[in-house]
Amino acid sequence: MVQFLIYLLIGFLAQMIDGTMGMAYGVSCRTFLRTAAGVPGATASAVVHVSEVPTTLASGLSHLRMKNVNLSLLWKLMIPGVIGGVVGAYILQNAGDRFEPFIDGYLIIMGIVIIAKAFSKKEKTPREPGAYVYPLGLAGGFFDAAGGGGWGPIVTSTMVATGHDVKRTIGTVNTAEFVVTLAETIAFIPTLISDFRQYVLIVLGLIIGGVIAAPVAAWACKKLPVKALLVIVGTLIAGLNIWNLIKWFIG
């Protein structure tokens, strides 16, 4: 029972971060599973994606209710995201870890850019999504599956750093993540078949905690001031990925 409550708490906290900031559910859960529970990398990624299906659905519905979603942008991210996610899921076991230091370096730069934008005195009208969101969705889906996480950090951080509306970007990226995660989970089925039974308790805890947190996180995203949101998002991205890069080099 104690273990289940720990899994539930991890799911709740991870979804609070993801639903409010548009990122880091997978990073938080995967880190716990690999370090504290000793789950192998490929299986950890698969288990996290299974738990993300209902939590991303709850998060997406909550953001739709709070009117945080740009429907035009949603389709432009969702379709290439599914394609990239399915391809990435199939190559995870052979090449996934090789991409991590490159993703970390890129995201550190994006985090710094976002923090700088929070303190910029020049007001800009939020940009409308352009054609570049297609390859961005493709890359986000690919690295989310192949690298074990990255949809929110790559897609959200890039769009916010390049001048898009913060709250609607976070809400749209979270909503698109449901469909991308569902596609990746289906692609992960071969990995899950042999070992899934022993991880049922973990999955249930992550799901229940995440579903409870989803509406609270969507409300927080709607109510937080933009400047504070930019600082928190930028600091979260830079801090997590500096730590990841340090761990990569010290082995």
URJO-V974694 format. One record per backbone hydrogen bond with DSSP energy under -1.0 kcal/mol. NH is the residue of the N-H (numbers start at 1). CO is the residue of the C=O. Records with the same first field share a line. If there is no record, write none. Layout:
NH=CO + CO
This chain:
5=1
6=2
7=3
8=4
9=5
10=6
11=7
12=8
13=9
14=10
15=11
16=12
17=13
18=14
19=15
20=16
21=17
22=18
28=24
29=25
30=26
31=27
32=28
33=29
34=30
35=31
36=32
37=32
39=33
44=40
45=41
46=42
47=43
48=44
49=45
50=46
51=47
52=48
55=51
56=52
57=53
58=54
59=55
60=56
61=57
62=58
63=59
64=60
65=61
66=62
67=64
68=63
74=70
75=71
76=72
77=73
78=74
79=75
81=77
82=78
83=79
84=80
85=81
86=82
87=83
88=84
89=85
90=86
95=91
96=92
99=96
100=97
103=99
104=100
105=101
106=102
107=103
108=104
109=105
110=106
111=107
112=108
113=109
114=110
115=111
116=112
117=113
118=114
127=163
133=130
134=131
136=132
137=133
138=134
139=135
140=136
141=137
142=138
143=139
144=140
145=141
146=142
147=143
149=143
154=150
155=151
156=152
158=154
159=155
160=156
161=157
162=158
163=160
164=159
169=165
170=166
171=167
172=168
173=169
174=170
175=171
176=172
177=173
180=176
181=177
182=178
183=179
184=180
185=181
186=182
187=183
188=184
189=186
191=188
192=188
193=189
196=192
199=196
200=197
203=199
204=200
205=201
206=202
207=203
208=204
209=205
210=206
211=207
212=208
213=209
214=210
217=213
218=214
219=215
220=216
221=217
222=218
223=219
224=220
229=225
230=226
231=227
232=228
233=229
234=230
235=231
236=232
237=233
238=234
239=235
240=236
241=237
242=238
243=239
244=240
245=241
246=242
247=243
248=244
249=245
250=246
